[in-house]
Structures are given as C-alpha cells and as structure tokens.
Amino acid sequence: MRRFLILLFLLFALPASAQPAHEVWQAEFILSDSATAPAAHDSRWHPVRLPYALQQADIAATGGWFRFRFRAESIPTAPQAIYVWWLNLNAAFYFNNEFLGDGGRFSEPIARNWNKPFLFVLPLGDWKVGDNEVLIRLKSDPGWGILSPFEIGALAELRPDYELRRVLQVDLARGLTLTLVIATSMVLAVWWRRRHDPQYLWFGLACLMWALFSTYLVVRDPPMPGPLFRSISHMAMDVWGACLAMFVQHYLGQRNRRLERLLIAYLALAAGLMLFSGLWPGYVYAINHSLGFLILCGVTWQVYRRWRRHAWREHYLLGIALGALVLASLHDLLLGLPADLFGAEVARIRLKYHFFSLHLAVPVVLLFLTGHLGRRFADALTQAEGFNRDLELRVEASAKALSESYQRRAALERETVAAEERERIFRDLHDDIGAKLLSLAIRAKTPQDADIVRSALQDLRDVVSRSAQVDAPLSHLLADWRAEIVGRCMAAKLHLVWNQPDDLPERVMTAAEALNLGRILRESLSNVLRHAEASSVVVSACFTEGSYRISIEDDGLGKPGATGRGMRNMRARATQLGGQIEWIWGDRGCRVQLLLPASQETQCKPLIP
C-alpha cells in the first residue's frame, strides 16, 4: 500500500531532480501583522522549518515575517532570483531592505495567491559581499497562512521550473475554466430544448459548479470577503459531486431514490458544517471533500458493475473518466497527510511540486464527457433526421406515385375521349369526303385531275389510317408508298424506277413521322406529275454514314420555280423529322433529296422483300 501511495505521488508530480544547494528549508520567523518589518535584533526572531503554518504560532494568526540570511563571497555576475514554490495567501518580498514585489492587496479581501508560484529577480546592485538578507511578509485569512520552502539561485536555472509550474497551475487552469464555462452554457442550452431529459440538466449543473469552484483558482481579487469567497467555492465543489452522481444515474437510465436521499443529506451536512465551522474550516473542507470522494468512488463502482454486466462502450468510457477522477481525488487527499510520512525525498518532491491534480483532471474529464454527450446527441439527431428524411422520401414517393397514377388515369381518360372523338371524325371523313373524292376521281376528265383527286384521297386515307396506329417499321411504310407511287405513275404514263437495297437497316416510325415522311414523298411526286413534264422518275432509298437518304429524281424540264407553300411545308416536315431536305436542279430534271437520321431503334437487319 505504501508503494502504491508513493507511486501515486510521483505519477502526478513534475519531474524532480536531485536537491540543489540553493533550496531553503530553514528560516527565522516573527508572528506579526504589521506592514513594517521587525527590527533586525528583535528578540522574537526564532528559527522555524519550512513549510511553516501561522497557526503553529497562533490559530487565529493572520500575518507574519520570515527572514533568511546568507553570505556572498562576491557579487554575482549573472542575474539571481528568489523562487517561492507556493504560499497562502499573499506575500511581499524584500532583499536587503529593498522591495522586490508582492502578490496584490493585503487588506480585506486579501489577494488570493494560494495556487501561484512567485519569482522575483534579486537586483545585482543590492547584493553585498558578506551577509545578505531576504524578508518575506506573509498575509492570510485567520488560520490559513503558510509558506513553503523556496530557492535562491541563478535566474536562468529557476525560471524554467517557475514558468512550467505557472503554466500548469495558473494559465492552464484559466483556459480550462473559460472552456468549461462555454461547455456549461452549451449543455444547459441543450437541456433547455430537451427538458424532458434530465441528464443534460445534472451534467450542466456539475459543469457549472466546478466552473464556480475554479474561480477560486483563477480570481486573485474576489468581489467579496475572502472567507465567504472560499466557503462558496468549496461548497460548489461539494454540490459538483452530488450533481455528477445524479448525472451518472440518469446516464445509466436508472433512478435510485435511496441515493438521492443520501446526496441531499450529504449536501445538508456539508452546508451545516460550513456554517458552523468556526475559526479553522480546513477540517470541515477535508470532511466534506472526503465524503464527496466516497460518493465518487460509489458511482464509479456502479458504472464498473454496469459495464461488466452489459459491456457497453459508453459505460466503459464513463468508467475510465470517473476512474481518473478517483485517482486524482485520492492524490489530492493524500496531500493532507504528514510531510515526512513517506521519507525525506518523497516529502521534498511533494512539497516542491505541491500540485492539486483534481483542478486539471475534473475540467478535462468534464470537457471529454461534454464532447461524448455532444457526439451522442449529434448521432441521435442524425439518426432522427435520417428517419425523417426516409419518411419524407417515402411520403414524397407515395405522393408522386399517387399523382402519377392520377395523371395517367386522367391522361387515359382524355386519350379515350379523344380517340373516340377522332374515330367519329375519321368515320365521317371517310364516309362523306372519301366517297365524294372517289366520285371525283372517276369523273375526272384529264389524268392530271384524276391524279390530284387520288392524291387527296390518299392523304385522307393516311390521316385516317396512320393516326390510328402507334408506330410502324420503315420497311412497311416504304412498301405502302411504293404501291401508291406505282399506281400514280401508271395512271400518268410515267416510267418508275425504284431503287432500294435488301439490307436497308430497319427503323420504327411513329404515326407523326410516318405522316410527315409520306407527305414529303407524295408532294415530291405530285410536283413531278404536275410541273416537270417528265417521262421517268427514279425513287431511291439507302443508308449511308448513319443516315437514311431518300431521293426522287425526274428527267423533266429542270428549271427551278418560285418557292411556294408546298416546298416550305416539305422543309418544315423534314425539320420535324430531324432531317434535311434539298432540291438539286440540273439541265434536265430535278432531284429532291431527304436526309433522315437513324434513331436509337434502328436495327441493322435486312428488309423483308
């Protein structure tokens, strides 16, 4: 057990070197609250061993003077300094009756420097060959004054140790306190939004209580009497332990009413002892903090048992955090044991590196748990948002499917009505207009008139038949158009040549495309029959360079005429097909050439003859 305690001291102590010759462990002392240094030959000067507490001379003492004399064989060439490890609460320093500096106000409320090291340069101009004297005036609350051993030596040797200790005990404590205040506001803000979840409240209160206690570390000049400031700070530490225990209960998802009553009784006892502590409240703080240490050990053991039972990672992390606090608390409680209990060297290390580890361990652990709770909250929020997004997507998909279904149904109803109306119109056109056009074709007096009537009749049949179809292969359309063109050429006594390869790739044409392509071919042949005075016509269809090339060439007059409505209509229909049309005039005849791009439905397979 003794080895474990020694290891615990060394674990939290700063690296220690062998004892230098300039460490001062003996001094002379006079109990006096005067701001003026006692006379050098005052009979009250008596030797004391450092560290020395004022209550050893008088339990109600609030001030005293320490004197240390040493000889110098010569004036040093390098800067020298005095380094005081720690003291309570404030001090002023003099070298050969010259004032070096102090820690602040000596009147109530006294400046709080109990957690701060002191380093003052000894001016080379004040050194004497022979005897030199260092005076230290100590001022504190009744029963709290104490001065640790100190060092006198080269400034370059003392400054690194002083700066490291100041960073760890002052600067780092201030930074952690400020960070903890920010974390407290964030946690309490989360609780305000989630007041049904008390774990955030208790954890936020734990952070707030420790931040309040930490002000005792970083505030040098409190805005209230010193004893009241100290009592409030230590009471906040006791409340911190109770809030942390309540947080652990809610974090574990359980409520122990017996533990709650125990915590309330603990806080009542702590407050009562604080109010009736009398002149020397140090024992009260030790009792209260020891009880808080037992509560911390209890909740740590509870978390450990829960982790052994369920082996959850969250319990494991919480157990490690609380275990670190237990070790730090044990270390700080052991600082109150007699200095010579573990041997001279360990006692020296403990006195020189008198370091309360809980002041750094608690903020670090609380900030770690804040991050852990924040991560859990973010994960839960992300999961909830994921569920919401999934639900929104499902609702959106259902609404979209319902809307599409409604639109399809409405479109189907419109198409059905339109198809029925279109079919009625087509029947009327076929029965009325078709019959009249057929009568005109029979009674036509010239072949040209008969061709015009037959062309109009074929247009009507295309409108009626093609509009009722969805799509058709290009090969079937070419076959129908070939039969039509053959009939028209025979009636006009025009020689027809039809050039179409057997391996022409297939393409599926929609009803609209079939109508546009048929109108272009029919209009081209009608122009030949009406205006070209040709004796023959050649119709070609081929597939080259990824496009269909369909042409109608005659051997007629070959003179370009004015661009009329028919040619403009043919160009517009070619554009709707995504192709191009051109007229090539020669000395004899004209060639109408249509370039039609291949669609994605084109399949390279030969036409059925």
C-alpha positions as CSV (number, residue, x, y, z in Angstrom):
1,M,0.0,0.0,0.0
2,R,2.8,2.4,0.9
3,R,4.5,1.7,-2.5
4,F,1.2,2.4,-4.3
5,L,0.8,5.8,-2.5
6,I,4.4,6.7,-3.3
7,L,3.7,5.8,-7.0
8,L,0.6,7.9,-6.9
9,F,2.5,10.9,-5.7
10,L,5.2,10.5,-8.3
11,L,2.6,10.0,-11.0
12,F,1.1,13.4,-10.6
13,A,4.3,15.2,-9.6
14,L,6.5,17.1,-12.0
15,P,9.9,15.6,-12.9
16,A,12.2,16.2,-9.9
17,S,15.9,16.4,-9.9
18,A,18.4,16.0,-7.1
19,Q,18.1,18.5,-4.3
20,P,20.0,21.7,-5.3
21,A,22.2,23.5,-2.7
22,H,20.1,26.7,-3.0
23,E,16.9,25.3,-1.6
24,V,15.9,27.0,1.7
25,W,14.2,24.8,4.3
26,Q,15.1,26.8,7.4
27,A,14.3,30.4,8.2
28,E,13.6,32.8,11.1
29,F,10.1,33.9,11.9
30,I,8.2,36.5,13.9
31,L,4.4,36.4,14.3
32,S,3.4,40.0,13.4
33,D,0.6,41.5,11.3
34,S,2.5,44.8,10.9
35,A,3.2,46.1,7.4
36,T,6.6,47.3,8.7
37,A,9.4,44.8,9.0
38,P,10.5,43.9,12.6
39,A,14.0,45.2,13.7
40,A,16.9,43.0,12.8
41,H,17.7,42.5,16.5
42,D,14.2,41.8,17.6
43,S,14.2,39.1,20.3
44,R,11.1,37.5,18.8
45,W,13.0,36.1,15.8
46,H,13.2,32.4,16.2
47,P,14.2,29.6,13.7
48,V,11.4,27.5,12.0
49,R,11.4,24.7,9.5
50,L,9.6,25.3,6.2
51,P,6.9,24.7,5.3
52,Y,5.6,26.7,8.2
53,A,1.9,27.5,9.0
54,L,1.0,30.6,11.0
55,Q,-1.4,28.5,13.1
56,Q,1.6,26.8,14.7
57,A,2.2,30.1,16.5
58,D,-1.4,31.2,16.9
59,I,-4.5,29.6,15.5
60,A,-6.0,33.0,14.7
61,A,-2.8,34.5,13.2
62,T,-3.3,36.5,10.0
63,G,0.3,37.6,9.3
64,G,4.0,37.0,10.0
65,W,7.5,37.8,8.8
66,F,10.1,35.3,7.6
67,R,13.8,36.1,7.4
68,F,16.6,34.2,5.6
69,R,20.3,35.3,5.8
70,F,23.1,34.0,3.6
71,R,26.7,35.1,2.8
72,A,28.1,36.0,-0.6
73,E,31.8,35.9,-1.2
74,S,31.4,38.1,-4.2
75,I,28.9,40.0,-6.2
76,P,27.4,37.5,-8.8
77,T,27.7,38.4,-12.4
78,A,24.6,36.5,-13.6
79,P,21.1,37.6,-12.6
80,Q,19.9,35.9,-9.4
81,A,16.3,35.3,-8.2
82,I,14.2,34.0,-5.4
83,Y,11.6,31.3,-6.3
84,V,8.8,30.5,-3.8
85,W,7.1,27.2,-4.6
86,W,3.7,28.2,-3.0
87,L,2.2,30.1,-0.2
88,N,-1.1,31.1,1.3
89,L,-2.5,33.7,0.7
90,N,-0.3,36.8,-0.2
91,A,3.2,37.9,0.4
92,A,5.6,40.8,-0.1
93,F,9.3,40.3,-0.8
94,Y,12.4,42.3,0.2
95,F,16.1,41.9,-0.5
96,N,18.5,43.8,1.7
97,N,15.6,46.1,2.7
98,E,14.7,46.8,-1.0
99,F,11.2,46.0,-2.0
100,L,11.0,43.4,-4.8
101,G,7.3,43.0,-5.2
102,D,4.1,41.3,-3.9
103,G,1.0,39.4,-4.9
104,G,-1.5,42.2,-4.7
105,R,-3.8,43.6,-2.0
106,F,-3.1,43.0,1.7
107,S,-6.4,44.4,3.0
108,E,-9.6,42.5,3.0
109,P,-10.4,40.9,0.7
110,I,-6.8,39.7,0.6
111,A,-5.4,38.8,-2.9
112,R,-5.7,35.0,-3.4
113,N,-2.3,33.6,-4.5
114,W,-2.5,30.2,-2.9
115,N,-2.2,28.4,-6.2
116,K,0.5,30.6,-7.7
117,P,4.3,30.4,-7.5
118,F,6.5,33.5,-7.1
119,L,9.7,34.5,-8.9
120,F,11.5,37.8,-8.2
121,V,14.8,38.9,-9.5
122,L,17.4,40.0,-6.9
123,P,18.9,43.2,-8.3
124,L,22.7,42.9,-8.7
125,G,23.0,46.4,-7.3
126,D,21.6,45.4,-4.0
127,W,24.0,42.5,-3.4
128,K,26.6,42.8,-0.7
129,V,29.8,40.9,-0.2
130,G,29.2,39.1,3.1
131,D,25.7,38.9,4.7
132,N,22.6,39.3,2.6
133,E,19.0,39.2,3.9
134,V,15.7,38.1,2.4
135,L,12.5,39.2,4.1
136,I,9.0,37.8,3.3
137,R,5.9,39.3,4.7
138,L,3.0,36.7,4.8
139,K,-0.7,37.7,5.0
140,S,-3.7,35.4,5.1
141,D,-7.1,34.8,6.5
142,P,-7.1,33.5,10.1
143,G,-5.7,30.1,10.3
144,W,-4.7,29.8,6.6
145,G,-1.3,31.3,6.4
146,I,1.6,29.0,5.2
147,L,4.9,29.5,3.5
148,S,6.6,26.7,1.5
149,P,10.4,26.2,1.2
150,F,11.9,28.4,-1.5
151,E,15.0,28.7,-3.7
152,I,17.6,31.3,-4.3
153,G,19.9,31.0,-7.3
154,A,20.6,31.9,-10.9
155,L,17.6,33.2,-12.7
156,A,18.3,31.0,-15.8
157,E,18.1,27.9,-13.6
158,L,14.9,28.9,-11.7
159,R,12.9,30.4,-14.5
160,P,12.0,27.2,-16.4
161,D,10.6,25.4,-13.3
162,Y,8.7,28.6,-12.4
163,E,7.2,29.1,-15.9
164,L,6.2,25.4,-16.2
165,R,4.5,25.5,-12.8
166,R,2.8,28.8,-13.6
167,V,1.5,27.4,-16.9
168,L,0.1,24.2,-15.3
169,Q,-1.4,25.8,-12.2
170,V,-2.4,29.3,-13.5
171,D,-2.6,29.6,-17.2
172,L,-3.9,26.2,-17.9
173,A,-6.5,26.5,-15.1
174,R,-7.7,29.8,-16.6
175,G,-8.0,28.3,-20.0
176,L,-9.9,25.2,-18.8
177,T,-12.2,27.3,-16.6
178,L,-13.1,29.5,-19.6
179,T,-13.7,26.5,-21.8
180,L,-15.7,24.8,-19.1
181,V,-18.0,27.9,-18.8
182,I,-18.6,27.7,-22.6
183,A,-19.3,24.0,-22.4
184,T,-21.7,24.6,-19.5
185,S,-23.7,27.1,-21.5
186,M,-23.9,24.7,-24.4
187,V,-25.1,21.7,-22.2
188,L,-27.7,23.8,-20.4
189,A,-28.9,25.2,-23.8
190,V,-29.4,21.6,-25.0
191,W,-31.2,20.8,-21.7
192,W,-33.5,23.8,-22.2
193,R,-34.5,22.4,-25.6
194,R,-34.9,18.9,-24.1
195,R,-36.2,19.5,-20.6
196,H,-37.7,16.0,-20.6
197,D,-34.1,14.6,-20.5
198,P,-32.7,15.5,-17.0
199,Q,-29.2,14.0,-17.7
200,Y,-28.3,17.2,-19.5
201,L,-29.5,19.3,-16.6
202,W,-27.5,17.4,-14.0
203,F,-24.4,17.3,-16.2
204,G,-24.7,21.1,-16.9
205,L,-25.1,21.8,-13.2
206,A,-22.0,19.7,-12.5
207,C,-20.0,21.7,-15.1
208,L,-21.4,25.0,-13.6
209,M,-20.5,24.0,-10.0
210,W,-16.9,23.1,-11.0
211,A,-16.6,26.3,-13.0
212,L,-17.7,28.2,-9.9
213,F,-15.2,26.4,-7.8
214,S,-12.5,27.0,-10.4
215,T,-12.9,30.7,-9.9
216,Y,-11.0,30.2,-6.6
217,L,-8.1,29.1,-8.7
218,V,-8.0,32.0,-11.2
219,V,-9.6,35.0,-9.4
220,R,-6.9,36.8,-7.4
221,D,-9.1,39.7,-6.2
222,P,-12.6,38.4,-5.3
223,P,-15.5,40.9,-5.2
224,M,-16.5,39.7,-1.7
225,P,-14.8,38.9,1.6
226,G,-12.2,36.2,1.2
227,P,-13.6,33.7,3.8
228,L,-17.0,33.9,2.1
229,F,-15.5,33.5,-1.3
230,R,-13.6,30.4,-0.2
231,S,-16.6,28.9,1.5
232,I,-18.8,29.4,-1.6
233,S,-16.2,27.9,-3.8
234,H,-15.7,24.8,-1.6
235,M,-19.4,24.4,-1.3
236,A,-19.7,24.4,-5.1
237,M,-17.2,21.6,-5.1
238,D,-19.4,19.5,-2.8
239,V,-22.5,20.3,-5.0
240,W,-20.5,19.3,-8.0
241,G,-20.0,15.8,-6.6
242,A,-23.8,15.4,-6.0
243,C,-24.7,16.7,-9.5
244,L,-22.2,14.4,-11.1
245,A,-23.7,11.4,-9.2
246,M,-27.2,12.4,-10.3
247,F,-26.0,12.7,-13.9
248,V,-24.5,9.2,-13.8
249,Q,-27.8,7.8,-12.5
250,H,-29.7,9.3,-15.4
251,Y,-27.0,8.4,-17.9
252,L,-27.3,4.8,-16.8
253,G,-31.1,5.1,-17.2
254,Q,-32.0,4.4,-13.6
255,R,-33.3,6.3,-10.6
256,N,-32.1,5.3,-7.1
257,R,-34.2,7.2,-4.6
258,R,-32.0,6.0,-1.7
259,L,-29.0,7.5,-3.4
260,E,-30.9,10.7,-4.0
261,R,-31.8,11.0,-0.3
262,L,-28.2,10.2,0.6
263,L,-27.0,13.1,-1.7
264,I,-29.5,15.5,-0.2
265,A,-28.3,14.6,3.3
266,Y,-24.7,14.9,2.2
267,L,-25.3,18.5,0.9
268,A,-27.2,19.4,4.0
269,L,-24.4,18.1,6.2
270,A,-21.8,20.0,4.1
271,A,-23.7,23.2,4.3
272,G,-24.2,22.8,8.1
273,L,-20.6,22.1,8.7
274,M,-19.6,25.1,6.5
275,L,-21.9,27.5,8.5
276,F,-20.7,26.3,11.9
277,S,-17.1,25.6,11.1
278,G,-15.7,28.3,13.4
279,L,-12.2,29.7,13.1
280,W,-10.4,26.8,11.3
281,P,-12.6,25.4,8.5
282,G,-9.9,23.3,7.0
283,Y,-11.0,20.2,8.8
284,V,-14.6,20.9,7.6
285,Y,-13.4,21.0,4.0
286,A,-11.4,17.8,4.5
287,I,-14.5,16.0,5.9
288,N,-16.8,17.3,3.2
289,H,-14.4,16.5,0.4
290,S,-13.7,13.1,1.9
291,L,-17.5,12.3,1.8
292,G,-17.6,13.6,-1.7
293,F,-14.7,11.3,-2.6
294,L,-16.6,8.3,-1.2
295,I,-19.7,9.2,-3.3
296,L,-17.4,9.5,-6.4
297,C,-16.0,6.0,-5.6
298,G,-19.5,4.7,-5.2
299,V,-20.8,5.9,-8.6
300,T,-17.6,4.7,-10.3
301,W,-18.1,1.2,-8.8
302,Q,-21.7,1.3,-10.1
303,V,-20.6,2.2,-13.6
304,Y,-18.0,-0.5,-13.5
305,R,-20.6,-3.1,-12.4
306,R,-22.9,-2.0,-15.2
307,W,-20.1,-2.3,-17.7
308,R,-19.3,-5.8,-16.5
309,R,-22.9,-6.8,-16.9
310,H,-23.6,-5.2,-20.4
311,A,-20.1,-4.4,-21.8
312,W,-21.3,-1.2,-23.5
313,R,-18.7,1.1,-24.9
314,E,-20.4,4.2,-23.4
315,H,-20.2,2.6,-19.9
316,Y,-16.6,1.8,-20.5
317,L,-15.7,5.4,-21.4
318,L,-17.7,6.8,-18.5
319,G,-15.9,4.3,-16.1
320,I,-12.5,5.4,-17.4
321,A,-13.4,9.1,-16.9
322,L,-14.7,8.5,-13.3
323,G,-11.7,6.3,-12.5
324,A,-9.4,9.1,-13.5
325,L,-11.3,11.4,-11.1
326,V,-11.0,8.9,-8.3
327,L,-7.2,8.7,-8.7
328,A,-6.9,12.5,-8.9
329,S,-9.1,12.8,-5.8
330,L,-7.1,10.3,-3.9
331,H,-3.9,12.1,-4.8
332,D,-5.2,15.4,-3.5
333,L,-6.5,13.8,-0.3
334,L,-3.0,12.3,0.3
335,L,-1.5,15.8,0.1
336,G,-3.0,16.5,3.5
337,L,-1.0,13.7,5.2
338,P,2.1,14.5,7.3
339,A,5.0,15.6,5.1
340,D,7.5,13.1,6.5
341,L,5.3,10.0,6.3
342,F,6.8,8.6,3.1
343,G,10.5,9.5,3.5
344,A,12.6,12.6,3.0
345,E,12.9,12.5,-0.8
346,V,9.2,11.9,-1.4
347,A,8.3,14.6,1.1
348,R,10.6,17.0,-0.7
349,I,9.0,16.2,-4.1
350,R,5.5,16.6,-2.6
351,L,6.4,19.9,-1.1
352,K,8.2,21.4,-4.1
353,Y,5.6,20.1,-6.6
354,H,2.6,20.7,-4.3
355,F,0.1,20.2,-7.1
356,F,-3.7,19.6,-6.9
357,S,-4.3,17.3,-9.8
358,L,-8.1,17.4,-9.4
359,H,-8.1,21.0,-10.6
360,L,-7.0,19.9,-14.0
361,A,-8.4,16.4,-14.1
362,V,-12.0,17.5,-13.5
363,P,-12.2,20.1,-16.3
364,V,-10.5,17.7,-18.7
365,V,-12.9,14.9,-17.8
366,L,-16.0,17.2,-17.9
367,L,-14.9,18.5,-21.3
368,F,-14.4,14.9,-22.5
369,L,-17.9,14.0,-21.3
370,T,-19.3,17.1,-22.9
371,G,-17.8,16.0,-26.2
372,H,-19.1,12.5,-25.7
373,L,-22.6,13.7,-24.9
374,G,-22.4,16.1,-27.8
375,R,-21.5,13.2,-30.1
376,R,-24.3,11.0,-28.7
377,F,-26.7,13.9,-29.2
378,A,-25.4,14.5,-32.7
379,D,-25.7,10.8,-33.5
380,A,-29.3,10.7,-32.2
381,L,-30.1,13.9,-34.1
382,T,-28.6,12.5,-37.3
383,Q,-30.5,9.2,-36.8
384,A,-33.7,11.1,-36.2
385,E,-33.0,13.3,-39.3
386,G,-32.3,10.1,-41.3
387,F,-35.7,8.7,-40.2
388,N,-37.4,12.0,-41.0
389,R,-35.7,12.1,-44.5
390,D,-36.6,8.5,-45.1
391,L,-40.2,9.2,-44.1
392,E,-40.3,12.3,-46.2
393,L,-38.9,10.4,-49.1
394,R,-41.5,7.7,-48.6
395,V,-44.3,10.2,-48.4
396,E,-42.9,12.1,-51.4
397,A,-42.6,8.8,-53.3
398,S,-46.2,7.8,-52.4
399,A,-47.5,11.3,-53.3
400,K,-45.6,11.2,-56.5
401,A,-46.9,7.7,-57.3
402,L,-50.4,8.8,-56.5
403,S,-50.0,11.9,-58.6
404,E,-48.6,9.9,-61.5
405,S,-51.4,7.4,-61.2
406,Y,-53.9,10.2,-61.2
407,Q,-52.2,11.9,-64.1
408,R,-52.1,8.6,-66.0
409,R,-55.7,7.9,-65.3
410,A,-56.7,11.5,-66.4
411,A,-54.5,11.2,-69.5
412,L,-56.0,7.8,-70.3
413,E,-59.5,9.2,-69.9
414,R,-58.6,12.2,-72.1
415,E,-57.0,9.8,-74.7
416,T,-60.0,7.6,-74.6
417,V,-62.4,10.5,-75.2
418,A,-60.1,12.0,-77.8
419,A,-59.7,8.6,-79.6
420,E,-63.5,8.2,-79.6
421,E,-64.0,11.7,-81.0
422,R,-61.2,11.2,-83.5
423,E,-62.6,7.9,-84.6
424,R,-66.0,9.5,-85.1
425,I,-64.5,12.3,-87.2
426,F,-62.4,9.8,-89.2
427,R,-65.6,7.8,-89.9
428,D,-67.4,10.9,-91.0
429,L,-64.5,12.0,-93.2
430,H,-64.1,8.5,-94.7
431,D,-67.8,8.1,-95.4
432,D,-68.5,11.6,-96.6
433,I,-65.3,13.2,-98.0
434,G,-63.8,9.9,-99.1
435,A,-66.9,8.9,-101.1
436,K,-67.0,12.3,-102.8
437,L,-63.3,12.2,-103.7
438,L,-63.7,8.8,-105.2
439,S,-66.6,10.1,-107.3
440,L,-64.5,13.0,-108.5
441,A,-61.6,10.6,-109.5
442,I,-64.0,8.5,-111.6
443,R,-65.5,11.6,-113.3
444,A,-62.1,13.4,-113.9
445,K,-61.7,14.5,-117.5
446,T,-57.9,14.6,-117.5
447,P,-55.2,12.3,-116.0
448,Q,-53.8,15.3,-114.1
449,D,-57.1,16.0,-112.4
450,A,-57.5,12.3,-111.6
451,D,-54.1,12.3,-110.0
452,I,-54.9,15.3,-107.9
453,V,-58.1,13.7,-106.7
454,R,-56.3,10.3,-106.0
455,S,-53.6,12.2,-104.1
456,A,-56.1,14.0,-102.0
457,L,-58.0,10.7,-101.4
458,Q,-54.7,9.0,-100.3
459,D,-53.9,11.9,-98.0
460,L,-57.3,11.4,-96.4
461,R,-56.7,7.7,-96.0
462,D,-53.3,8.3,-94.5
463,V,-54.8,10.7,-91.9
464,V,-57.5,8.2,-91.1
465,S,-55.3,5.0,-91.1
466,R,-52.0,6.4,-89.8
467,S,-53.5,8.4,-86.9
468,A,-55.0,5.3,-85.5
469,Q,-51.6,3.5,-85.5
470,V,-48.9,3.9,-82.8
471,D,-45.8,3.2,-84.8
472,A,-44.7,1.2,-87.9
473,P,-41.5,-0.2,-89.4
474,L,-39.9,1.9,-92.2
475,S,-39.9,-1.1,-94.5
476,H,-43.7,-1.4,-94.2
477,L,-44.2,2.3,-94.9
478,L,-41.9,2.1,-98.0
479,A,-43.8,-0.8,-99.3
480,D,-47.1,1.1,-99.0
481,W,-45.7,4.2,-100.6
482,R,-44.2,2.1,-103.4
483,A,-47.6,0.6,-104.2
484,E,-49.2,4.1,-104.2
485,I,-46.4,5.6,-106.3
486,V,-46.6,2.8,-108.8
487,G,-50.3,3.3,-109.2
488,R,-50.0,7.1,-109.7
489,C,-47.1,6.7,-112.2
490,M,-49.0,4.1,-114.3
491,A,-52.1,6.4,-114.4
492,A,-49.9,9.3,-115.6
493,K,-48.0,7.0,-118.0
494,L,-44.7,7.8,-116.2
495,H,-41.9,5.3,-116.1
496,L,-40.9,4.5,-112.5
497,V,-37.6,3.1,-111.2
498,W,-37.5,2.0,-107.5
499,N,-34.0,1.6,-106.0
500,Q,-33.9,0.1,-102.6
501,P,-31.2,-2.3,-101.2
502,D,-32.2,-5.5,-99.5
503,D,-30.0,-4.8,-96.4
504,L,-31.5,-1.4,-95.6
505,P,-31.5,-1.1,-91.8
506,E,-34.8,-1.1,-90.1
507,R,-36.3,1.9,-88.2
508,V,-39.5,2.2,-86.3
509,M,-41.5,5.3,-87.3
510,T,-44.2,6.9,-85.1
511,A,-47.5,7.9,-86.6
512,A,-46.5,11.5,-86.8
513,E,-43.2,10.7,-88.5
514,A,-45.0,8.4,-91.0
515,L,-47.4,11.1,-91.9
516,N,-44.6,13.7,-92.4
517,L,-42.5,11.4,-94.4
518,G,-45.4,10.3,-96.6
519,R,-46.5,13.9,-97.2
520,I,-42.9,14.7,-98.4
521,L,-42.8,11.8,-100.8
522,R,-46.4,12.4,-102.1
523,E,-45.7,16.2,-102.6
524,S,-42.5,15.5,-104.4
525,L,-44.2,13.1,-106.8
526,S,-47.1,15.5,-107.3
527,N,-44.7,18.2,-108.3
528,V,-43.1,15.9,-110.9
529,L,-46.5,14.9,-112.3
530,R,-47.9,18.5,-112.4
531,H,-44.9,20.7,-113.4
532,A,-41.9,18.7,-114.6
533,E,-43.3,17.2,-117.9
534,A,-41.0,14.2,-117.2
535,S,-41.1,10.8,-118.8
536,S,-39.5,8.9,-116.0
537,V,-38.9,9.2,-112.3
538,V,-36.3,7.3,-110.0
539,V,-37.1,6.8,-106.3
540,S,-34.0,5.7,-104.2
541,A,-33.7,4.7,-100.6
542,C,-30.4,3.9,-99.0
543,F,-28.5,4.1,-95.6
544,T,-25.1,5.8,-95.7
545,E,-22.9,7.5,-93.0
546,G,-25.5,6.9,-90.3
547,S,-28.4,8.5,-92.1
548,Y,-31.2,7.4,-94.5
549,R,-31.0,9.0,-97.9
550,I,-34.4,9.1,-99.8
551,S,-34.5,10.8,-103.2
552,I,-36.9,11.4,-106.0
553,E,-35.3,12.3,-109.4
554,D,-37.0,13.1,-112.7
555,D,-35.9,13.9,-116.2
556,G,-38.2,16.8,-116.7
557,L,-37.7,20.5,-117.5
558,G,-35.1,21.0,-114.8
559,K,-35.9,24.7,-114.3
560,P,-36.3,25.9,-110.7
561,G,-39.5,27.7,-110.0
562,A,-40.5,30.1,-107.2
563,T,-40.5,28.7,-103.7
564,G,-44.1,28.1,-102.9
565,R,-46.1,26.9,-99.9
566,G,-45.6,23.3,-100.9
567,M,-41.8,23.5,-100.7
568,R,-42.0,25.4,-97.4
569,N,-44.2,22.7,-96.0
570,M,-41.8,20.0,-97.1
571,R,-38.9,21.7,-95.4
572,A,-40.9,22.2,-92.2
573,R,-41.8,18.5,-92.2
574,A,-38.2,17.5,-92.8
575,T,-37.2,19.6,-89.8
576,Q,-39.8,17.9,-87.6
577,L,-38.3,14.6,-88.7
578,G,-34.9,15.9,-87.5
579,G,-33.6,15.7,-91.1
580,Q,-32.7,17.9,-94.0
581,I,-34.2,18.3,-97.5
582,E,-32.7,19.9,-100.6
583,W,-33.6,20.4,-104.3
584,I,-30.8,19.8,-106.8
585,W,-31.7,21.3,-110.3
586,G,-29.9,20.2,-113.5
587,D,-30.2,20.8,-117.2
588,R,-32.7,18.0,-117.3
589,G,-34.8,17.3,-114.3
590,C,-34.6,17.8,-110.6
591,R,-33.7,15.7,-107.6
592,V,-35.4,16.0,-104.2
593,Q,-33.1,14.5,-101.6
594,L,-34.1,13.9,-97.9
595,L,-31.6,13.0,-95.2
596,L,-33.2,11.3,-92.3
597,P,-31.1,10.5,-89.2
598,A,-31.2,7.0,-87.8
599,S,-33.0,6.7,-84.4
600,Q,-32.0,4.6,-81.4
601,E,-34.5,2.0,-82.5
602,T,-32.5,1.4,-85.8
603,Q,-31.6,-2.3,-86.1
604,C,-29.2,-3.5,-88.7
605,K,-31.1,-6.2,-90.3
606,P,-32.3,-6.6,-93.9
607,L,-35.8,-5.7,-95.0
608,I,-38.2,-8.5,-95.8
609,P,-38.6,-8.3,-99.6
